Amino acid sequence: MTAPSAEPMFSTPRYATVPNRRPALYRVLVAQDAALATTLLDHLAPTLLLSLGGELSAAVEHEQLPSSEALYLRLHALLDQAQAGTCVQAIGDEVFVWQVHRVARQAGLLGDEIELFRQGARRRLYCVHCTRLQEIGAETESSCSHCGVRLLVREHFSQRLGAYMGVCIDPDRPFATVVQP
């Protein structure tokens, strides 16, 4: 029997730690909090920063939006009008950066034109039993907020859903309520 590998599963997301210095015609930096973006602002390409909040002292074009939905709509509108050579960088927790990733992919950007930087523990969990998505922290076990099944948070990550897979911990009790004979 072989020992388990210390390497993460192939589908587990890997996040950038330093910005890629590839040339870009234009860059859209999307931040959950503008303060998180300061480490990513040292770049040669013209940059627009979209954020949900936070203060920024750097001299960069900055739009602060009131909600996640407004931010995603603004990003979508920008990318619909963007020229080839535009790249997107997103910084925030996994729920946030994978939603930005989804918007950018729907607008036609390639995976190489999107960089994700994770800050925070919040992530999304998909219950394979009732197909519902929910937000969790860093825990490895959780109960589904919809069907109540106790779930093991697997390392497998679906980029399409932007979520980790949650499977029933106890296969002998696949339902939240136990039926008494």
ChimeraX commands (.cxc) that place a marker at each C-alpha (Angstrom):
marker #1 position 0.00,0.00,0.00 radius 0.5
marker #1 position 1.35,3.41,-0.90 radius 0.5
marker #1 position 1.39,6.34,1.48 radius 0.5
marker #1 position -1.01,9.19,0.73 radius 0.5
marker #1 position 0.52,12.00,-1.29 radius 0.5
marker #1 position 1.21,15.38,0.28 radius 0.5
marker #1 position 0.38,16.98,-3.07 radius 0.5
marker #1 position -3.09,18.53,-3.30 radius 0.5
marker #1 position -5.65,16.96,-5.62 radius 0.5
marker #1 position -5.30,18.05,-9.27 radius 0.5
marker #1 position -8.59,19.97,-9.12 radius 0.5
marker #1 position -7.72,21.88,-5.94 radius 0.5
marker #1 position -7.25,25.53,-6.96 radius 0.5
marker #1 position -3.80,27.03,-6.86 radius 0.5
marker #1 position -3.69,30.76,-6.33 radius 0.5
marker #1 position -1.13,33.29,-7.45 radius 0.5
marker #1 position 1.10,34.74,-4.75 radius 0.5
marker #1 position 2.83,37.39,-6.87 radius 0.5
marker #1 position 1.39,39.14,-9.92 radius 0.5
marker #1 position 2.35,37.82,-13.32 radius 0.5
marker #1 position 4.40,40.39,-15.21 radius 0.5
marker #1 position 3.07,39.44,-18.66 radius 0.5
marker #1 position 2.39,42.48,-20.80 radius 0.5
marker #1 position -1.25,43.54,-20.89 radius 0.5
marker #1 position -2.99,46.25,-22.86 radius 0.5
marker #1 position -5.32,47.02,-19.96 radius 0.5
marker #1 position -5.86,45.49,-16.55 radius 0.5
marker #1 position -8.99,45.31,-14.42 radius 0.5
marker #1 position -8.22,44.64,-10.79 radius 0.5
marker #1 position -11.26,43.41,-8.84 radius 0.5
marker #1 position -10.94,43.45,-5.05 radius 0.5
marker #1 position -13.28,42.48,-2.28 radius 0.5
marker #1 position -11.61,45.26,-0.28 radius 0.5
marker #1 position -9.50,47.97,-1.93 radius 0.5
marker #1 position -6.88,47.67,0.84 radius 0.5
marker #1 position -6.12,44.12,-0.35 radius 0.5
marker #1 position -5.23,45.44,-3.79 radius 0.5
marker #1 position -2.26,47.59,-2.77 radius 0.5
marker #1 position 0.21,44.74,-3.34 radius 0.5
marker #1 position -1.08,44.30,-6.91 radius 0.5
marker #1 position -0.97,47.93,-8.02 radius 0.5
marker #1 position 2.69,48.02,-9.08 radius 0.5
marker #1 position 2.10,47.15,-12.73 radius 0.5
marker #1 position 2.94,48.80,-16.05 radius 0.5
marker #1 position -0.46,48.41,-17.73 radius 0.5
marker #1 position -3.20,51.02,-17.22 radius 0.5
marker #1 position -5.37,49.75,-14.39 radius 0.5
marker #1 position -8.93,50.15,-13.21 radius 0.5
marker #1 position -9.73,48.99,-9.70 radius 0.5
marker #1 position -13.25,47.78,-8.89 radius 0.5
marker #1 position -13.93,47.11,-5.22 radius 0.5
marker #1 position -16.70,46.54,-2.72 radius 0.5
marker #1 position -15.21,48.85,-0.15 radius 0.5
marker #1 position -12.09,49.98,1.62 radius 0.5
marker #1 position -9.85,52.96,1.15 radius 0.5
marker #1 position -6.98,53.23,-1.28 radius 0.5
marker #1 position -4.24,55.85,-1.15 radius 0.5
marker #1 position -2.61,54.96,-4.48 radius 0.5
marker #1 position -3.26,57.06,-7.58 radius 0.5
marker #1 position -5.25,54.58,-9.64 radius 0.5
marker #1 position -8.68,54.81,-11.23 radius 0.5
marker #1 position -10.99,53.31,-8.60 radius 0.5
marker #1 position -14.70,52.51,-8.64 radius 0.5
marker #1 position -16.26,51.45,-5.36 radius 0.5
marker #1 position -19.52,49.57,-5.86 radius 0.5
marker #1 position -22.29,49.11,-3.27 radius 0.5
marker #1 position -22.85,45.35,-3.65 radius 0.5
marker #1 position -21.39,42.19,-5.13 radius 0.5
marker #1 position -24.13,42.11,-7.76 radius 0.5
marker #1 position -23.37,45.67,-8.85 radius 0.5
marker #1 position -19.67,44.86,-9.02 radius 0.5
marker #1 position -20.23,41.75,-11.17 radius 0.5
marker #1 position -22.56,43.67,-13.51 radius 0.5
marker #1 position -20.02,46.50,-13.88 radius 0.5
marker #1 position -17.23,43.99,-14.54 radius 0.5
marker #1 position -19.34,42.23,-17.15 radius 0.5
marker #1 position -20.12,45.53,-18.90 radius 0.5
marker #1 position -16.43,46.50,-18.90 radius 0.5
marker #1 position -15.30,43.15,-20.28 radius 0.5
marker #1 position -17.99,43.16,-22.98 radius 0.5
marker #1 position -16.38,46.35,-24.32 radius 0.5
marker #1 position -12.76,45.31,-23.64 radius 0.5
marker #1 position -10.16,44.94,-26.36 radius 0.5
marker #1 position -7.95,41.91,-26.79 radius 0.5
marker #1 position -5.05,42.12,-24.37 radius 0.5
marker #1 position -7.17,42.96,-21.33 radius 0.5
marker #1 position -6.49,40.91,-18.23 radius 0.5
marker #1 position -8.34,40.54,-14.93 radius 0.5
marker #1 position -6.86,40.10,-11.48 radius 0.5
marker #1 position -9.15,39.26,-8.57 radius 0.5
marker #1 position -8.31,39.32,-4.87 radius 0.5
marker #1 position -10.61,38.22,-2.06 radius 0.5
marker #1 position -11.95,35.02,-0.55 radius 0.5
marker #1 position -12.68,31.99,-2.73 radius 0.5
marker #1 position -16.39,32.75,-3.10 radius 0.5
marker #1 position -15.56,36.21,-4.43 radius 0.5
marker #1 position -12.65,35.36,-6.75 radius 0.5
marker #1 position -14.43,32.43,-8.37 radius 0.5
marker #1 position -17.48,34.59,-9.12 radius 0.5
marker #1 position -15.14,37.13,-10.74 radius 0.5
marker #1 position -13.55,34.23,-12.65 radius 0.5
marker #1 position -16.97,33.11,-13.88 radius 0.5
marker #1 position -17.88,36.63,-15.09 radius 0.5
marker #1 position -14.53,36.99,-16.88 radius 0.5
marker #1 position -14.85,33.59,-18.59 radius 0.5
marker #1 position -18.41,34.38,-19.69 radius 0.5
marker #1 position -17.08,37.59,-21.23 radius 0.5
marker #1 position -14.61,35.55,-23.29 radius 0.5
marker #1 position -11.36,35.88,-21.37 radius 0.5
marker #1 position -9.06,32.88,-21.39 radius 0.5
marker #1 position -7.81,31.22,-18.23 radius 0.5
marker #1 position -4.34,32.74,-18.81 radius 0.5
marker #1 position -5.87,36.23,-18.81 radius 0.5
marker #1 position -7.29,35.81,-15.30 radius 0.5
marker #1 position -5.23,35.76,-12.09 radius 0.5
marker #1 position -6.76,34.86,-8.74 radius 0.5
marker #1 position -5.32,35.84,-5.35 radius 0.5
marker #1 position -7.03,34.31,-2.31 radius 0.5
marker #1 position -7.38,36.32,0.90 radius 0.5
marker #1 position -9.76,34.95,3.52 radius 0.5
marker #1 position -11.22,31.62,4.55 radius 0.5
marker #1 position -14.75,31.85,3.14 radius 0.5
marker #1 position -15.43,29.27,0.41 radius 0.5
marker #1 position -18.36,27.61,-1.32 radius 0.5
marker #1 position -19.60,24.04,-0.76 radius 0.5
marker #1 position -21.80,22.03,-3.14 radius 0.5
marker #1 position -23.99,19.34,-1.58 radius 0.5
marker #1 position -24.00,16.42,-4.01 radius 0.5
marker #1 position -27.18,15.09,-2.37 radius 0.5
marker #1 position -29.51,18.06,-2.89 radius 0.5
marker #1 position -27.42,20.13,-5.36 radius 0.5
marker #1 position -27.43,23.25,-3.19 radius 0.5
marker #1 position -24.54,25.68,-2.77 radius 0.5
marker #1 position -23.68,27.19,0.59 radius 0.5
marker #1 position -20.86,29.22,2.04 radius 0.5
marker #1 position -18.56,27.77,4.67 radius 0.5
marker #1 position -15.24,28.59,6.33 radius 0.5
marker #1 position -12.13,26.43,6.46 radius 0.5
marker #1 position -13.84,23.47,8.17 radius 0.5
marker #1 position -13.54,19.98,6.70 radius 0.5
marker #1 position -17.02,18.87,7.83 radius 0.5
marker #1 position -20.32,20.70,7.60 radius 0.5
marker #1 position -24.05,20.13,7.60 radius 0.5
marker #1 position -25.98,21.04,4.47 radius 0.5
marker #1 position -28.10,24.11,5.18 radius 0.5
marker #1 position -30.83,22.77,2.89 radius 0.5
marker #1 position -31.14,19.00,3.39 radius 0.5
marker #1 position -29.30,18.66,6.72 radius 0.5
marker #1 position -26.99,15.83,5.60 radius 0.5
marker #1 position -23.67,15.83,7.43 radius 0.5
marker #1 position -21.03,16.47,4.73 radius 0.5
marker #1 position -17.35,15.79,4.32 radius 0.5
marker #1 position -15.73,18.66,2.40 radius 0.5
marker #1 position -13.67,16.95,-0.28 radius 0.5
marker #1 position -10.53,18.42,-1.82 radius 0.5
marker #1 position -12.18,18.14,-5.23 radius 0.5
marker #1 position -13.03,21.61,-6.55 radius 0.5
marker #1 position -15.36,22.34,-9.45 radius 0.5
marker #1 position -14.28,25.43,-11.39 radius 0.5
marker #1 position -17.66,25.46,-13.12 radius 0.5
marker #1 position -19.47,25.74,-9.78 radius 0.5
marker #1 position -16.68,27.55,-7.95 radius 0.5
marker #1 position -17.19,25.11,-5.09 radius 0.5
marker #1 position -15.80,22.14,-3.21 radius 0.5
marker #1 position -17.79,18.92,-3.27 radius 0.5
marker #1 position -19.58,17.88,-0.08 radius 0.5
marker #1 position -20.42,14.19,0.30 radius 0.5
marker #1 position -22.26,12.33,3.05 radius 0.5
marker #1 position -19.94,11.45,5.93 radius 0.5
marker #1 position -21.98,8.46,7.11 radius 0.5
marker #1 position -23.23,6.32,4.20 radius 0.5
marker #1 position -25.35,4.29,6.63 radius 0.5
marker #1 position -27.35,7.45,7.40 radius 0.5
marker #1 position -27.57,9.38,4.12 radius 0.5
marker #1 position -30.50,11.49,5.29 radius 0.5
marker #1 position -30.57,14.16,7.98 radius 0.5
marker #1 position -33.53,12.65,9.78 radius 0.5
marker #1 position -33.44,9.06,10.97 radius 0.5
marker #1 position -36.64,7.15,10.28 radius 0.5
marker #1 position -37.64,5.04,13.30 radius 0.5
marker #1 position -39.16,1.60,12.59 radius 0.5
marker link #1:1,2 radius 0.2
marker link #1:2,3 radius 0.2
marker link #1:3,4 radius 0.2
marker link #1:4,5 radius 0.2
marker link #1:5,6 radius 0.2
marker link #1:6,7 radius 0.2
marker link #1:7,8 radius 0.2
marker link #1:8,9 radius 0.2
marker link #1:9,10 radius 0.2
marker link #1:10,11 radius 0.2
marker link #1:11,12 radius 0.2
marker link #1:12,13 radius 0.2
marker link #1:13,14 radius 0.2
marker link #1:14,15 radius 0.2
marker link #1:15,16 radius 0.2
marker link #1:16,17 radius 0.2
marker link #1:17,18 radius 0.2
marker link #1:18,19 radius 0.2
marker link #1:19,20 radius 0.2
marker link #1:20,21 radius 0.2
marker link #1:21,22 radius 0.2
marker link #1:22,23 radius 0.2
marker link #1:23,24 radius 0.2
marker link #1:24,25 radius 0.2
marker link #1:25,26 radius 0.2
marker link #1:26,27 radius 0.2
marker link #1:27,28 radius 0.2
marker link #1:28,29 radius 0.2
marker link #1:29,30 radius 0.2
marker link #1:30,31 radius 0.2
marker link #1:31,32 radius 0.2
marker link #1:32,33 radius 0.2
marker link #1:33,34 radius 0.2
marker link #1:34,35 radius 0.2
marker link #1:35,36 radius 0.2
marker link #1:36,37 radius 0.2
marker link #1:37,38 radius 0.2
marker link #1:38,39 radius 0.2
marker link #1:39,40 radius 0.2
marker link #1:40,41 radius 0.2
marker link #1:41,42 radius 0.2
marker link #1:42,43 radius 0.2
marker link #1:43,44 radius 0.2
marker link #1:44,45 radius 0.2
marker link #1:45,46 radius 0.2
marker link #1:46,47 radius 0.2
marker link #1:47,48 radius 0.2
marker link #1:48,49 radius 0.2
marker link #1:49,50 radius 0.2
marker link #1:50,51 radius 0.2
marker link #1:51,52 radius 0.2
marker link #1:52,53 radius 0.2
marker link #1:53,54 radius 0.2
marker link #1:54,55 radius 0.2
marker link #1:55,56 radius 0.2
marker link #1:56,57 radius 0.2
marker link #1:57,58 radius 0.2
marker link #1:58,59 radius 0.2
marker link #1:59,60 radius 0.2
marker link #1:60,61 radius 0.2
marker link #1:61,62 radius 0.2
marker link #1:62,63 radius 0.2
marker link #1:63,64 radius 0.2
marker link #1:64,65 radius 0.2
marker link #1:65,66 radius 0.2
marker link #1:66,67 radius 0.2
marker link #1:67,68 radius 0.2
marker link #1:68,69 radius 0.2
marker link #1:69,70 radius 0.2
marker link #1:70,71 radius 0.2
marker link #1:71,72 radius 0.2
marker link #1:72,73 radius 0.2
marker link #1:73,74 radius 0.2
marker link #1:74,75 radius 0.2
marker link #1:75,76 radius 0.2
marker link #1:76,77 radius 0.2
marker link #1:77,78 radius 0.2
marker link #1:78,79 radius 0.2
marker link #1:79,80 radius 0.2
marker link #1:80,81 radius 0.2
marker link #1:81,82 radius 0.2
marker link #1:82,83 radius 0.2
marker link #1:83,84 radius 0.2
marker link #1:84,85 radius 0.2
marker link #1:85,86 radius 0.2
marker link #1:86,87 radius 0.2
marker link #1:87,88 radius 0.2
marker link #1:88,89 radius 0.2
marker link #1:89,90 radius 0.2
marker link #1:90,91 radius 0.2
marker link #1:91,92 radius 0.2
marker link #1:92,93 radius 0.2
marker link #1:93,94 radius 0.2
marker link #1:94,95 radius 0.2
marker link #1:95,96 radius 0.2
marker link #1:96,97 radius 0.2
marker link #1:97,98 radius 0.2
marker link #1:98,99 radius 0.2
marker link #1:99,100 radius 0.2
marker link #1:100,101 radius 0.2
marker link #1:101,102 radius 0.2
marker link #1:102,103 radius 0.2
marker link #1:103,104 radius 0.2
marker link #1:104,105 radius 0.2
marker link #1:105,106 radius 0.2
marker link #1:106,107 radius 0.2
marker link #1:107,108 radius 0.2
marker link #1:108,109 radius 0.2
marker link #1:109,110 radius 0.2
marker link #1:110,111 radius 0.2
marker link #1:111,112 radius 0.2
marker link #1:112,113 radius 0.2
marker link #1:113,114 radius 0.2
marker link #1:114,115 radius 0.2
marker link #1:115,116 radius 0.2
marker link #1:116,117 radius 0.2
marker link #1:117,118 radius 0.2
marker link #1:118,119 radius 0.2
marker link #1:119,120 radius 0.2
marker link #1:120,121 radius 0.2
marker link #1:121,122 radius 0.2
marker link #1:122,123 radius 0.2
marker link #1:123,124 radius 0.2
marker link #1:124,125 radius 0.2
marker link #1:125,126 radius 0.2
marker link #1:126,127 radius 0.2
marker link #1:127,128 radius 0.2
marker link #1:128,129 radius 0.2
marker link #1:129,130 radius 0.2
marker link #1:130,131 radius 0.2
marker link #1:131,132 radius 0.2
marker link #1:132,133 radius 0.2
marker link #1:133,134 radius 0.2
marker link #1:134,135 radius 0.2
marker link #1:135,136 radius 0.2
marker link #1:136,137 radius 0.2
marker link #1:137,138 radius 0.2
marker link #1:138,139 radius 0.2
marker link #1:139,140 radius 0.2
marker link #1:140,141 radius 0.2
marker link #1:141,142 radius 0.2
marker link #1:142,143 radius 0.2
marker link #1:143,144 radius 0.2
marker link #1:144,145 radius 0.2
marker link #1:145,146 radius 0.2
marker link #1:146,147 radius 0.2
marker link #1:147,148 radius 0.2
marker link #1:148,149 radius 0.2
marker link #1:149,150 radius 0.2
marker link #1:150,151 radius 0.2
marker link #1:151,152 radius 0.2
marker link #1:152,153 radius 0.2
marker link #1:153,154 radius 0.2
marker link #1:154,155 radius 0.2
marker link #1:155,156 radius 0.2
marker link #1:156,157 radius 0.2
marker link #1:157,158 radius 0.2
marker link #1:158,159 radius 0.2
marker link #1:159,160 radius 0.2
marker link #1:160,161 radius 0.2
marker link #1:161,162 radius 0.2
marker link #1:162,163 radius 0.2
marker link #1:163,164 radius 0.2
marker link #1:164,165 radius 0.2
marker link #1:165,166 radius 0.2
marker link #1:166,167 radius 0.2
marker link #1:167,168 radius 0.2
marker link #1:168,169 radius 0.2
marker link #1:169,170 radius 0.2
marker link #1:170,171 radius 0.2
marker link #1:171,172 radius 0.2
marker link #1:172,173 radius 0.2
marker link #1:173,174 radius 0.2
marker link #1:174,175 radius 0.2
marker link #1:175,176 radius 0.2
marker link #1:176,177 radius 0.2
marker link #1:177,178 radius 0.2
marker link #1:178,179 radius 0.2
marker link #1:179,180 radius 0.2
marker link #1:180,181 radius 0.2
view
